[in-house]
Amino acid sequence: MVSTPGQDAIEAEWQRLGGAAGALGNAVSATECGLSQDGCRRQFQNGKIHWTAGTGAFATAGDIGAVWAVHQEEAGRIGYPVGSVACQPSPSICQQGFQRGFIVSTGGVGAFAVYSPYSGVWTAYGAAAGRLGVPIAAEKCDASGAGCSQRFQRGSIVWAAGSGTVALYDPYYSVWAANGMGAGRLGYPVSNERCTPNGTGCVQQFQRGYAAWVPGVGTTLLTGIYSSVWSNNGSESSRLGLPIAAEACGLVNSGCFQRFSGGSVYWNAGNGAYAVYGGYAQIWSQYGKEAGRLGYPVSGEQCGLTGPGCVQSFQGGYVYWAAGIGFHSVYGVYGQLWGSKRAQNGALGYPVTEESCQVSTCVQRFEGGAIQWTAGQGTSLRYSEWGYCRALNVGATKYPGGGAARVSFAISQGYGTTPVTFTNCVKRDGKYVHEWTVGGYAGESGFARPGVATGPTTGKYSPTGSYSITLAFGLSNPGTSLPYQTLNPYSRWGGRLNANYNKYFESSADVFPDENMWYYATRPSGDYRQGAVINYNRPPDSNIVMDAGFAIFLHANPVPTWGCISLSEANVVRYLQSANYGDRLIMGVSNDVFE
């Protein structure tokens, strides 16, 4: 009889294994061919040898052979053997490869098939020598057919429809199993484990949440709204970090929260769930968290503000961060007034302190000033000299600076008051910066309200608005670049309703209400010894309107005036020596000058 290739190959393999004296013993059947894939096989006392042209001839025996038989041998899911059994003595592990998987025998554990799709994942992660170790159970599937899993020494490999096959190591497996496995709270795994670069922990994603492991903490579940907030904030790479505790409830107003390594996510009915971390969490904690005056968060961190800056909103206020300033809260009456002044986009800018109280007065400071609250009086606002210049830069003045090289301010804190803060802002590199600030005075009646003419000088009101400076005057030029009118005994400023109204002219007559400028320059108080014309009710700012007001100057002798702005003579000279044609002066009551 002519032998076939399968018979020859099976005979050669039997002889290689020692023939009748070997592990297989004597043959107990003839070679049988015509199997699937044109294969052949032969039975021996202690096992079998199978052959195909594509796989070669290999023996199966012992518990590996028994498991293969249970899996319908070559006609089953795992197919023909593609290699010999390979064993290691300690620990006792034997393994044989098949067309679509492996059968692994472990001393004291038993033998189990690892077939596709589990075999690909198992070998990718180091097979028996890898992190999963050897199989310790056969595949187990849900009754619904939604998924299957196989247990290994240190985890499982899980397959689910639509999710593929994923390695599920301990400690994730134990949490997954404790929560109902695929039919439970988490569902099936949908990704492999991923760890943070700095070694702070690892996380595995499931259909309905995550399981995270942190050294020293263990494994924590992350599901529902918390997992959504966490993933929206950047997952394990975010400032929140990894979860380190389960959800806890029973907070004020039926709230709940979950802690993370870098912060927490808080939930409250009606507000939703938001992350609080970093400096926001520190400031929020100072005020009692959700039970304090700020209440629950109602937004996440929002950046891209001017400055640059960021903000997080809470029920009772806000926590802001700005570069170079740090984190500070704004709430209550401070937040209301600050918000009405364009918040961080206004002259006040960002908060730079928390509220500070003494007896019946509290204050909060900002980049450009402070807001004060006094019992029985309410809130008041005072801008700093830096706030004046900031207002120009952010467009928070109700009156234009006109892009002048210098814009000065004469600001009082209320109507009917005469002291003013006189501040100079000069333009450098396209921005106004503070130059110097001194005290001075406005009219004895204070400022007229916006749009209201000062009227006759005897009304003693200073006008509200923005006015150019194009002319200086005095007894001798102190070195100003402005056109300078040197005064003489005939110098007058027109107050009568005629062609000279609100203009300089010269006359030997001294008729009220024309002003005798020489008299005011040479009398002991020296009011007009040095000064500048504020172009109120006169060109180039406007046409002259009769009886709307005249002789509005910046002059020496720091006392309340009849409508001018007065400083010390030294400060008037200081102003003139650095003045430019077209500089502007913005003047009025703080609340009606700044937006």
MARLUMBA-663326 format. One line per 2 residues: number of its first residue (from 1); their letters; for each residue x, y, z of C-alpha. Coordinates in nm, 3 decimals. Layout:
<recs>
NUM	A	X/Y/Z  ...
</recs>
This chain:
<recs>
1	MV	0.000/0.000/0.000  0.129/0.346/-0.088
3	ST	0.152/0.580/0.213  0.012/0.934/0.214
5	PG	0.191/1.253/0.326  -0.025/1.263/0.639
7	QD	0.060/0.906/0.733  0.429/0.968/0.680
9	AI	0.426/1.287/0.886  0.236/1.124/1.173
11	EA	0.477/0.828/1.172  0.778/1.061/1.175
13	EW	0.637/1.262/1.470  0.565/0.941/1.665
15	QR	0.919/0.822/1.610  1.056/1.163/1.714
17	LG	0.867/1.129/2.040  1.025/0.788/2.113
19	GA	0.794/0.553/1.929  0.636/0.275/2.137
21	AG	0.877/0.350/2.422  0.786/0.717/2.422
23	AL	0.514/0.918/2.598  0.243/0.820/2.347
25	GN	0.297/0.445/2.364  0.178/0.209/2.090
27	AV	-0.068/0.295/1.819  -0.420/0.173/1.885
29	SA	-0.570/0.273/1.547  -0.476/0.315/1.187
31	TE	-0.415/0.663/1.044  -0.748/0.823/0.957
33	CG	-0.757/1.093/0.688  -1.026/1.302/0.522
35	LS	-1.080/1.517/0.827  -1.152/1.891/0.804
37	QD	-0.885/2.087/0.614  -0.783/1.749/0.456
39	GC	-0.629/1.649/0.784  -0.526/1.313/0.925
41	RR	-0.499/1.165/1.276  -0.392/0.852/1.456
43	QF	-0.478/0.731/1.807  -0.209/0.605/2.045
45	QN	-0.227/0.458/2.393  -0.168/0.794/2.563
47	GK	-0.272/1.051/2.305  -0.314/1.143/1.942
49	IH	-0.116/1.291/1.656  -0.294/1.520/1.407
51	WT	-0.164/1.650/1.075  -0.256/1.897/0.801
53	AG	-0.043/2.021/0.518  -0.060/2.370/0.659
55	TG	0.011/2.291/1.025  0.233/1.984/1.026
57	AF	0.205/1.686/1.260  0.180/1.740/1.637
59	AT	0.076/1.526/1.930  -0.181/1.605/2.198
61	AG	-0.190/1.420/2.526  -0.271/1.438/2.895
63	DI	-0.491/1.713/3.036  -0.419/1.935/2.735
65	GA	-0.548/1.660/2.507  -0.850/1.610/2.732
67	VW	-0.943/1.979/2.714  -0.892/1.977/2.337
69	AV	-1.129/1.680/2.312  -1.390/1.870/2.511
71	HQ	-1.354/2.150/2.257  -1.425/1.903/1.970
73	EE	-1.061/1.872/1.868  -0.984/1.981/1.510
75	AG	-1.352/2.038/1.431  -1.393/2.277/1.720
77	RI	-1.330/2.646/1.785  -0.958/2.610/1.854
79	GY	-0.858/2.401/1.545  -0.549/2.183/1.488
81	PV	-0.234/2.197/1.701  0.041/2.407/1.545
83	GS	0.322/2.321/1.782  0.440/2.075/2.041
85	VA	0.371/2.103/2.411  0.622/2.333/2.585
87	CQ	0.666/2.311/2.962  0.853/2.487/3.239
89	PS	0.924/2.310/3.567  0.871/2.590/3.824
91	PS	0.598/2.682/3.842  0.469/2.381/3.651
93	IC	0.313/2.525/3.336  0.268/2.352/3.001
95	QQ	0.129/2.519/2.693  0.041/2.410/2.341
97	GF	-0.051/2.633/2.050  -0.343/2.566/1.818
99	QR	-0.469/2.737/1.505  -0.698/2.966/1.700
101	GF	-0.557/2.976/2.047  -0.378/2.786/2.320
103	IV	-0.441/2.525/2.583  -0.252/2.586/2.906
105	ST	-0.203/2.336/3.187  -0.095/2.459/3.527
107	GG	-0.007/2.233/3.815  -0.266/2.251/4.089
109	VG	-0.499/2.465/3.876  -0.593/2.257/3.575
111	AF	-0.594/2.299/3.200  -0.795/2.560/3.009
113	AV	-0.830/2.669/2.651  -0.750/3.029/2.562
115	YS	-0.894/3.089/2.221  -0.973/3.381/1.999
117	PY	-1.048/3.660/2.079  -0.881/3.611/2.421
119	SG	-0.562/3.456/2.285  -0.457/3.768/2.092
121	VW	-0.487/3.991/2.398  -0.324/3.732/2.625
123	TA	-0.016/3.694/2.404  0.009/4.070/2.351
125	YG	0.040/4.111/2.726  0.309/3.844/2.774
127	AA	0.100/3.522/2.783  0.168/3.305/3.092
129	AG	0.472/3.513/3.189  0.281/3.841/3.162
131	RL	0.076/4.045/3.404  -0.240/3.838/3.362
133	GV	-0.071/3.504/3.430  -0.223/3.168/3.335
135	PI	-0.593/3.096/3.280  -0.774/2.964/3.587
137	AA	-1.121/2.918/3.437  -1.289/2.855/3.105
139	EK	-1.473/3.122/2.912  -1.800/3.231/3.074
141	CD	-2.072/3.417/2.881  -2.380/3.614/2.984
143	AS	-2.712/3.444/2.928  -2.804/3.736/2.702
145	GA	-2.497/3.688/2.486  -2.394/4.051/2.536
147	GC	-2.046/3.956/2.651  -1.805/3.688/2.769
149	SQ	-1.498/3.676/2.988  -1.218/3.443/3.089
151	RF	-1.053/3.456/3.427  -0.674/3.453/3.468
153	QR	-0.452/3.456/3.776  -0.439/3.835/3.799
155	GS	-0.740/3.957/3.608  -0.966/3.874/3.318
157	IV	-0.997/3.917/2.944  -1.342/4.043/2.853
159	WA	-1.523/4.054/2.521  -1.844/4.248/2.457
161	AG	-2.040/4.314/2.141  -1.946/4.655/2.009
163	SG	-1.656/4.699/2.254  -1.413/4.430/2.145
165	TV	-1.174/4.239/2.371  -1.004/4.410/2.664
167	AL	-0.764/4.300/2.937  -0.906/4.369/3.281
169	YD	-0.637/4.341/3.545  -0.676/4.323/3.916
171	PY	-0.760/4.549/4.095  -1.016/4.657/3.831
173	YS	-1.154/4.307/3.798  -1.244/4.276/4.167
175	VW	-1.438/4.604/4.160  -1.607/4.510/3.832
177	AA	-1.707/4.169/3.968  -1.834/4.316/4.295
179	NG	-2.060/4.550/4.095  -2.232/4.288/3.881
181	MG	-1.976/4.247/3.602  -2.112/4.320/3.253
183	AG	-2.473/4.333/3.368  -2.391/4.563/3.659
185	RL	-2.327/4.926/3.731  -2.021/4.966/3.510
187	GY	-2.111/4.749/3.211  -1.830/4.601/3.003
189	PV	-1.479/4.747/2.973  -1.426/4.945/2.653
191	SN	-1.056/5.029/2.676  -0.737/4.893/2.822
193	ER	-0.583/5.038/3.135  -0.415/5.376/3.094
195	CT	-0.180/5.528/3.351  -0.060/5.880/3.424
197	PN	0.296/5.966/3.314  0.395/6.070/3.666
199	GT	0.282/5.744/3.823  -0.002/5.888/4.031
201	GC	-0.240/5.613/3.924  -0.425/5.433/3.645
203	VQ	-0.779/5.413/3.512  -0.988/5.178/3.300
205	QF	-1.297/5.284/3.109  -1.622/5.087/3.103
207	QR	-1.948/5.131/2.917  -2.101/5.327/3.204
209	GY	-1.808/5.472/3.392  -1.454/5.414/3.508
211	AA	-1.253/5.228/3.769  -0.943/5.410/3.891
213	WV	-0.650/5.284/4.096  -0.432/5.516/4.304
215	PG	-0.131/5.398/4.512  -0.214/5.398/4.880
217	VG	-0.584/5.445/4.806  -0.694/5.145/4.605
219	TT	-0.962/5.119/4.339  -1.254/5.361/4.317
221	LL	-1.561/5.362/4.095  -1.646/5.667/3.889
223	TG	-1.992/5.665/3.732  -2.287/5.882/3.634
225	IY	-2.261/6.260/3.638  -1.923/6.245/3.811
227	SS	-1.766/6.050/3.523  -1.913/6.299/3.273
229	VW	-1.771/6.601/3.458  -1.436/6.427/3.504
231	SN	-1.401/6.334/3.137  -1.514/6.681/3.026
233	NG	-1.239/6.829/3.243  -0.965/6.621/3.081
235	SE	-0.990/6.287/3.267  -0.674/6.168/3.445
237	SS	-0.466/6.440/3.274  -0.678/6.717/3.422
239	RL	-0.624/6.918/3.739  -0.885/6.700/3.908
241	GL	-0.663/6.394/3.883  -0.803/6.053/3.972
243	PI	-1.094/5.967/4.205  -0.983/5.871/4.556
245	AA	-1.318/5.813/4.730  -1.668/5.700/4.645
247	EA	-1.960/5.940/4.615  -2.074/6.082/4.950
249	CG	-2.413/6.244/5.006  -2.601/6.414/5.288
251	LV	-2.458/6.761/5.230  -2.660/7.078/5.281
253	NS	-2.962/7.101/5.048  -2.935/6.729/4.965
255	GC	-2.603/6.764/4.785  -2.343/6.498/4.703
257	FQ	-1.978/6.499/4.607  -1.689/6.278/4.502
259	RF	-1.328/6.348/4.593  -1.037/6.336/4.348
261	SG	-0.663/6.368/4.401  -0.673/6.731/4.282
263	GS	-1.019/6.847/4.387  -1.382/6.737/4.403
265	VY	-1.699/6.725/4.195  -2.008/6.859/4.373
267	WN	-2.369/6.795/4.277  -2.684/6.966/4.395
269	AG	-3.038/6.935/4.259  -3.116/7.232/4.039
271	NG	-2.751/7.329/3.990  -2.596/7.016/3.841
273	AY	-2.244/6.886/3.898  -1.921/7.086/3.867
275	AV	-1.555/7.035/3.950  -1.385/7.254/4.210
277	YG	-1.007/7.232/4.231  -0.685/7.421/4.291
279	GY	-0.709/7.781/4.407  -1.085/7.783/4.353
281	AQ	-1.121/7.504/4.609  -0.891/7.682/4.857
283	IW	-1.088/8.007/4.849  -1.420/7.819/4.851
285	SQ	-1.307/7.622/5.157  -1.222/7.945/5.340
287	YG	-1.589/8.040/5.317  -1.732/7.707/5.430
289	KE	-1.769/7.529/5.095  -2.129/7.449/5.000
291	AG	-2.259/7.546/5.345  -2.090/7.888/5.334
293	RL	-2.175/8.218/5.175  -2.060/8.108/4.829
295	GY	-2.281/7.796/4.821  -2.257/7.527/4.554
297	PV	-2.066/7.575/4.225  -2.293/7.659/3.932
299	SG	-2.026/7.645/3.661  -1.685/7.500/3.595
301	EQ	-1.373/7.709/3.547  -1.411/7.955/3.258
303	CG	-1.100/8.115/3.114  -1.019/8.356/2.834
305	LT	-1.102/8.665/3.041  -0.904/8.985/3.006
307	GP	-0.580/8.989/3.198  -0.557/8.693/3.126
309	GC	-0.798/8.561/3.384  -1.041/8.284/3.474
311	VQ	-1.354/8.257/3.689  -1.572/7.997/3.856
313	SF	-1.930/8.086/3.949  -2.102/7.980/4.270
315	QG	-2.454/8.032/4.402  -2.347/8.328/4.613
317	GY	-2.061/8.478/4.416  -1.748/8.411/4.215
319	VY	-1.386/8.309/4.252  -1.151/8.480/4.008
321	WA	-0.794/8.412/3.907  -0.573/8.660/3.722
323	AG	-0.208/8.637/3.617  0.017/8.793/3.878
325	IG	-0.271/8.828/4.126  -0.390/8.480/4.214
327	FH	-0.730/8.367/4.341  -0.988/8.590/4.514
329	SV	-1.363/8.580/4.563  -1.624/8.848/4.496
331	YG	-1.973/8.822/4.646  -2.264/9.013/4.796
333	VY	-2.264/9.393/4.783  -1.908/9.393/4.652
335	GQ	-2.004/9.177/4.358  -2.312/9.389/4.284
337	LW	-2.126/9.720/4.273  -1.822/9.571/4.101
339	GS	-2.046/9.410/3.839  -2.221/9.741/3.773
341	KR	-1.876/9.887/3.696  -1.801/9.622/3.427
343	AQ	-1.635/9.385/3.674  -1.280/9.285/3.568
345	NG	-1.324/9.473/3.240  -1.375/9.803/3.418
347	AL	-1.150/10.049/3.599  -1.149/9.838/3.915
349	GY	-1.003/9.530/3.747  -0.963/9.205/3.939
351	PV	-0.996/9.165/4.316  -0.659/9.157/4.493
353	TE	-0.777/9.081/4.849  -1.063/8.914/5.026
355	ES	-1.312/9.116/5.230  -1.155/9.264/5.546
357	CQ	-1.370/9.396/5.831  -1.317/9.613/6.137
359	VS	-1.606/9.693/6.371  -1.884/9.819/6.141
361	TC	-1.679/9.871/5.823  -1.563/9.617/5.566
363	VQ	-1.355/9.669/5.254  -1.240/9.472/4.952
365	RF	-0.954/9.593/4.737  -0.921/9.562/4.361
367	EG	-0.648/9.642/4.110  -0.789/9.989/4.054
369	GA	-0.947/10.080/4.386  -1.160/9.955/4.672
371	IQ	-1.525/9.895/4.763  -1.623/9.973/5.119
373	WT	-1.934/9.872/5.312  -2.037/10.052/5.629
375	AG	-2.324/9.949/5.851  -2.619/10.182/5.804
377	QG	-2.456/10.353/5.504  -2.416/10.080/5.245
379	TS	-2.138/10.060/4.986  -1.905/10.322/4.848
381	LR	-1.639/10.303/4.579  -1.304/10.475/4.559
383	YS	-1.071/10.434/4.263  -0.696/10.446/4.309
385	EW	-0.467/10.649/4.088  -0.379/10.325/3.904
387	GY	-0.750/10.269/3.854  -0.780/10.601/3.672
389	CR	-0.512/10.501/3.421  -0.652/10.149/3.392
391	AL	-0.992/10.298/3.306  -0.837/10.467/3.003
393	NV	-0.678/10.145/2.887  -0.997/9.939/2.912
395	GA	-1.235/10.208/2.787  -1.409/10.247/3.123
397	TK	-1.438/10.626/3.128  -1.764/10.794/3.032
399	YP	-1.562/11.077/2.876  -1.293/11.023/2.612
401	GG	-0.922/11.068/2.658  -0.893/11.130/2.285
403	GA	-0.566/10.940/2.260  -0.378/11.234/2.414
405	AR	-0.018/11.190/2.520  -0.129/11.271/2.871
407	VS	-0.472/11.244/3.027  -0.517/11.394/3.373
409	FA	-0.805/11.343/3.614  -0.958/11.574/3.874
411	IS	-1.197/11.349/4.064  -1.414/11.411/4.369
413	QG	-1.605/11.145/4.561  -1.945/11.310/4.562
415	YG	-2.152/11.611/4.465  -2.127/11.917/4.687
417	TT	-1.771/11.829/4.793  -1.468/12.026/4.679
419	PV	-1.150/11.817/4.741  -1.025/11.632/4.432
421	TF	-0.761/11.374/4.352  -0.550/11.503/4.065
423	TN	-0.386/11.216/3.875  -0.172/11.215/3.561
425	CV	-0.161/10.923/3.319  0.091/10.924/3.035
427	KR	0.092/10.702/2.728  0.385/10.463/2.697
429	DG	0.404/10.180/2.444  0.039/10.232/2.359
431	KY	-0.089/10.217/2.719  -0.153/10.475/2.984
433	VH	0.057/10.441/3.298  0.042/10.631/3.621
435	EW	0.278/10.928/3.642  0.192/11.121/3.960
437	TV	-0.098/11.207/4.190  -0.162/11.498/4.426
439	GG	-0.455/11.649/4.609  -0.633/11.961/4.492
441	YA	-0.969/12.140/4.491  -1.264/12.205/4.265
443	GE	-1.532/12.473/4.295  -1.677/12.562/4.633
445	SG	-2.010/12.413/4.516  -1.841/12.100/4.383
447	FA	-1.904/11.967/4.033  -2.204/12.041/3.817
449	RP	-2.376/11.722/3.706  -2.301/11.578/3.362
451	GV	-2.447/11.790/3.083  -2.528/12.078/3.319
453	AT	-2.357/12.408/3.243  -2.162/12.569/3.526
455	GP	-2.339/12.900/3.459  -2.198/13.228/3.595
457	TT	-1.876/13.210/3.793  -2.067/13.313/4.103
459	GK	-2.234/12.968/4.099  -1.893/12.827/4.201
461	YS	-1.944/12.497/4.012  -1.673/12.310/3.824
463	PT	-1.786/12.143/3.498  -1.803/11.767/3.446
465	GS	-1.645/11.626/3.130  -1.328/11.585/2.924
467	YS	-1.149/11.899/2.807  -0.836/11.971/2.608
469	IT	-0.543/12.182/2.728  -0.398/12.407/2.458
471	LA	-0.288/12.728/2.638  -0.088/12.813/2.950
473	FG	-0.045/13.146/3.127  0.137/13.309/3.417
475	LS	0.400/13.557/3.515  0.684/13.377/3.336
477	NP	0.714/13.064/3.125  0.835/12.777/3.349
479	GT	0.948/12.575/3.047  0.622/12.444/2.904
481	SL	0.579/12.341/2.543  0.223/12.479/2.548
483	PY	0.158/12.819/2.391  0.224/13.052/2.688
485	QT	0.052/13.382/2.761  0.269/13.599/2.986
487	LN	0.039/13.813/3.197  0.065/14.189/3.231
489	PY	-0.137/14.460/3.410  -0.387/14.465/3.118
491	SR	-0.452/14.091/3.105  -0.823/14.013/3.131
493	WG	-1.052/13.712/3.080  -1.395/13.790/2.941
495	GR	-1.698/13.733/3.163  -1.934/13.990/3.018
497	LN	-2.170/13.863/2.749  -1.992/14.016/2.453
499	AN	-1.734/13.922/2.191  -1.469/13.868/2.460
501	YN	-1.675/13.612/2.653  -1.457/13.322/2.776
503	KY	-1.148/13.456/2.592  -0.823/13.624/2.683
505	FE	-0.806/13.995/2.598  -0.624/14.303/2.722
507	SS	-0.782/14.619/2.856  -0.711/14.899/3.103
509	AD	-1.073/14.870/3.223  -1.154/14.645/3.517
511	VF	-1.525/14.564/3.486  -1.689/14.266/3.667
513	PD	-1.749/13.991/3.574  -1.440/14.017/3.349
515	EN	-1.149/13.871/3.545  -0.841/14.082/3.609
517	MW	-0.583/13.809/3.561  -0.295/14.037/3.668
519	YY	-0.463/14.098/4.002  -0.505/13.724/4.071
521	AT	-0.148/13.658/3.961  0.011/13.923/4.179
523	RP	-0.199/13.913/4.495  -0.038/13.727/4.788
525	SG	-0.218/13.399/4.720  -0.079/13.403/4.362
527	DY	-0.373/13.211/4.208  -0.279/13.291/3.848
529	RQ	0.096/13.305/3.895  0.095/12.985/3.686
531	GA	-0.197/12.817/3.515  -0.348/12.646/3.212
533	VI	-0.678/12.706/3.035  -0.929/12.420/3.054
535	NY	-1.119/12.439/2.727  -1.467/12.422/2.873
537	NR	-1.726/12.613/2.666  -1.464/12.724/2.415
539	PP	-1.277/12.612/2.106  -1.128/12.378/2.009
541	DS	-1.362/12.161/2.217  -1.690/12.345/2.148
543	NI	-1.843/12.669/2.038  -1.889/12.933/2.307
545	VM	-2.237/12.950/2.460  -2.306/13.275/2.635
547	DA	-2.357/13.252/3.011  -2.280/12.877/3.014
549	GF	-1.962/12.938/3.216  -1.618/13.094/3.170
551	AI	-1.265/13.117/3.310  -1.225/12.748/3.397
553	FL	-0.853/12.712/3.470  -0.601/12.480/3.627
555	HA	-0.420/12.723/3.857  -0.209/12.773/4.168
557	NP	-0.324/12.822/4.531  -0.479/12.494/4.654
559	VP	-0.806/12.613/4.804  -1.172/12.572/4.695
561	TW	-1.234/12.781/4.383  -1.518/12.948/4.195
563	GC	-1.516/12.664/3.937  -1.151/12.601/3.854
565	IS	-0.919/12.319/3.959  -0.647/12.435/4.197
567	LS	-0.317/12.276/4.297  -0.005/12.400/4.468
569	EA	0.203/12.627/4.247  0.483/12.366/4.245
571	NV	0.245/12.105/4.111  0.101/12.340/3.848
573	VR	0.457/12.408/3.731  0.527/12.034/3.736
575	YL	0.224/11.979/3.516  0.315/12.257/3.271
577	QS	0.675/12.147/3.232  0.571/11.810/3.087
579	AN	0.249/11.915/2.916  0.182/11.870/2.545
581	YG	-0.056/12.060/2.320  -0.386/11.870/2.320
583	DR	-0.343/11.694/2.655  -0.679/11.634/2.821
585	LI	-0.827/11.675/3.165  -1.122/11.453/3.268
587	MG	-1.301/11.595/3.569  -1.610/11.520/3.774
589	VS	-1.754/11.296/4.044  -1.611/10.945/4.045
591	ND	-1.939/10.763/3.992  -2.024/10.975/3.688
593	VF	-1.677/10.960/3.532  -1.605/10.587/3.540
595	E	-1.826/10.316/3.397
</recs>
